[in-house]
């Protein structure tokens, strides 16, 4: 009996497909549903195809008739196809890139024969055992995010790895990472390990994500001086002293880190994006020297004075909503802001929500930063005539 849940595509005439290099079946739900019983399977001339992509359920590839049928296939993407059996991949001997993410019942054993793989994604595949990956020594990029509690020791010999994603995979020991010295990109967020000392050997790292972990000692971070992006969101009571040595940082995320003081950030003059949301910060004067900042997020802190930032030349995104205390004072914030050098300050997409400012709009007249384009002033308590004053704004959002 024919399996009507299986879509098989057959190339009946090879001359029409001799130049085919890529087959994309993604986002064709309606079309494929109508013809799924008429299409009969890709079986001939697999050698003409180098790239197959599909992210829809119930698109399965029938096993070819001989070992050479898919000799030129180098990239295969089958995200979320509800696949369990991938024995067909044993014949795809030249495959270099494989994405099987979101196939929750998959048996990954046949992957061990794909010795030319350089890029592999098995994210969200409900994995517990990854021992077969130990033979894939050509891998450069590996994504094992969002799996069950996995033991990553089989990865210790994958010395060519540059990109490694292990987020949310129940990992409690990262000691084997010390041997992966070529890593540049490492995501080990949302796991249960508490010791990051093995990271001190990964001197080539430029990106590190250690969000929501159980780390107690962050001091080894000072050795990772090539870091350009560091994501540390939701780590309790972080001591950021060691971060002062990471002068190449361009992006730093310290959201929900229990911070009161940020003086250690002064030397980070190359920062372009800084996220300090949901901390206990009052004094933001250490940020004065960070002249390259483009995006600054200070939401949900205890800031009362933002005048220290009035001469920052490059701001494009500046968020400071939801402070526990009013900024400067409810009556004088805009009279203070009239001293800002409006020829240099750039505050695109400024967000001043919920400040409950009761002040006169005349303080604002003629004092609006000339380069401001978008302003969000939801939940402010002052006259609607502000809309008439700021004619140069591209977008203004206002409600009471």
Buried (B, 14 or more C-beta within 10 A) or exposed (E): EEEEEEBBBEBEEEEEBEEBEEBEBEEEEEEBEEEBEEEBBBBBBBBBBBBBBBBBBBBBBBBBEEEEBBBBBBBBBBBBBBBEEBEBBBBBBBBBBBBBBBBEEBEBBBBBBBEEBBBBBBBBBEBEEBEBBBBBEBBBBBBBBBBEEBBBEBBBBBEBBBBBBBBBBBBEBBEBBBBBEEBBBBBBBBBEBEBBEBBBBBEBBBBBBBBBBEBEEBEBBBBBEEBBBBBBBBBEEBBBEBBBBBEBBBBBBBBBBBBEEBEBBBBBEBBBBBBBBBBEBBBBEBBEEBEBBBBBBBBBBEBBBBBBBBEBEBBBBBBBBBBEEBBBBBEBBBBBBEEBEBEBBBBBBBBBBEBEBEBEBEBBBEBBBEBBBBBBBEBBEBBEEBEEBBEEBEEBEBEE
